[in-house]
Amino acid sequence: MPTVQVRKFRDIGPVIKAVRESRAVRQEDLAEQLAFSRDYLIDLERGRGSLYVTRLFRTLNELGITVTLTYQSRDDEASDGNA
């Protein structure tokens, strides 16, 4: 499983986009499935966080807390028989 360490909220967006694209999911479809607008998903993928998210990451960084994203790649899914 790929793992990415995140220091800033904007580091999450490219991961969301890459995983979404690797699974051939359109922005419109994912946004509809999650019950929010495509524009919001676009902002997420571009790393545009709200003031609260920005403050959260500043707090985490100040305290030395790290955030790590681990996600299942298509190769992982195929080996698990979920593809």
N, C-alpha and C positions, 0 to 999 in steps of 0.2 A: 504494500500500500504506500503510495506517495505521501510524504509529509512535508509541510511547509511551515516554517516559523514566521509568525506575524508580529511585526513591531508597531505597525500603524494600520488603521482601518483600511486605508487605500491598498494595502497589500492583499486584502481578502478578495477584492473585486476581480483581479485576473484569475484567481483560482476558481471562483464561481463561474466565470465565463468559460474557462478552459474545460471544466468538468461538464458544463451544460453543452458546449459544442462537441465534446468527445462522445456524448450520448445522443447527439443529433436532435437535441431538444431546442425548439424555437423559443425566442424570448416571449413571444405572445402566448405560447402554450404554457410555459412555466409560470408566467405572471397570472394567467387565468387560473391555473391549478392552485396557486398560492393565494388567490383572491386579492391581488393588488395590481396596480397599473403597470403597463410595460415601461412607462417612463421611470417609475420607481426602480424597476429591475435594471434599467440602463444606468441609473445613478449608482446603484450598488456595484455593478460591474466596472464602473469608472472610478470607484473608490470615493464617491461623494457621500460622506457620512453626515449625520446630523451633529449639532452641537453636543448633544449628550454622548454620542458615540466617540467623538473626538476627546471629550473630557474623560471618558472611561479609559481610553487608551493612554492618555497622558498620566492618569492615576496608576494604571498598571505598570507603565514604564518607570515611573518614579519609585515604585515599590519593588522593582526588579521582578515583576511577575511576567512570565512569558505566555504567549498563546500559540498553540501549535494546532494546525489543521491537518487531519488525516482523512483521506478520502479513498474510496475504492475506485481503482482505474478499470477500464474495460478489460484489461488482461486479468486483473484480480477476479472480476465477475465471471469471465470465461472459465477460469480454473476452478471456480466454486460451482459451476454449472448453472449460474443465474443469468447467463447471456441469452 
